Amino acid sequence: MKLQKGLRHQIEPVHFLKAVNRCRGEVVLTTGEGDCLNLKSTLSRYIFAVNADQQEFPESNICFEEGDYDCIREYLM
């Protein structure tokens, strides 16, 4: 898996999650508190969407398969 620093600020959560759907591999967001959200999981997607609206992920890291970079690159720092 490839580690990217984090998500850009003020992303549209719905569009980002649609981009995650196009990814072949896992996409895992690790919050500043150390929580890991597998964004392919329905529960994790719900938690992400609720918190993303409140700008709750300023110090997050995101891991994804290298081949999936093109799907989500516009949302990455």
N, C-alpha and C positions, 0 to 999 in steps of 0.2 A: 504494500500500500504506500501511497505517496502522501506526505504531510505538507499541507499548505498552512500558512500562518493563520488565516481566519477569513471570515466573511466580511464583505464590504458593509458599511453602515447603510441603513435605510434601504434594504432590499425589499422587494415584494415577495412575501413568504409563499404565496400561492404559485407564482411563476418559478421560484427557486425549487419548490417541491416537485413541480412538473418536470423541471430539468433533472432532478434526482431520479425521477421515474425512468428517464431515458438512459441512465447509467446501467451498465451491465453488472458491475460489482457493488459491494457495500459502500456506503457513504456514512462515515461516522463523525459526528460533531462532539468534541470534548469541550465542556464549559470551563470557565475559569475556576469553578469549584471542584472540577475533576469528574463531573457526571458525564457519562458517555451516552449519546443518543444515536442509535442506528436509524438513520433517516429512511430506511426501507421498511421500518416497523410502523404500523398504524399508530400505536400508542406514542412512540417517540415523535412521530410527525405531528400529532396533536399537541404534545408538550412544546415542540419547537414553534408551531404556529402561534400558540397563545403567548409565548414569551417573546417571539420575534416582533410582535406588534408593540410590545413594551420596550423594545431595544435592550433586551436582557443578555445579549451575547457579545459584549464588547471585547472580551479577552478569550475568545474561543479559538480552537484549532480544528481543522477539518482534515480527515484522512479519506482517500479514495483511490481506486485503481488508476494507474497511470493512463490507461486507455480511455478513461472517462473524463479526462481534463477538459476536452472540447465541449462536453455537455454542460459543465458548470463554471467554466472559466470566468464568465462575465460577473459572477457573484463573489469571486475570490479577491482578496487583497493583492 
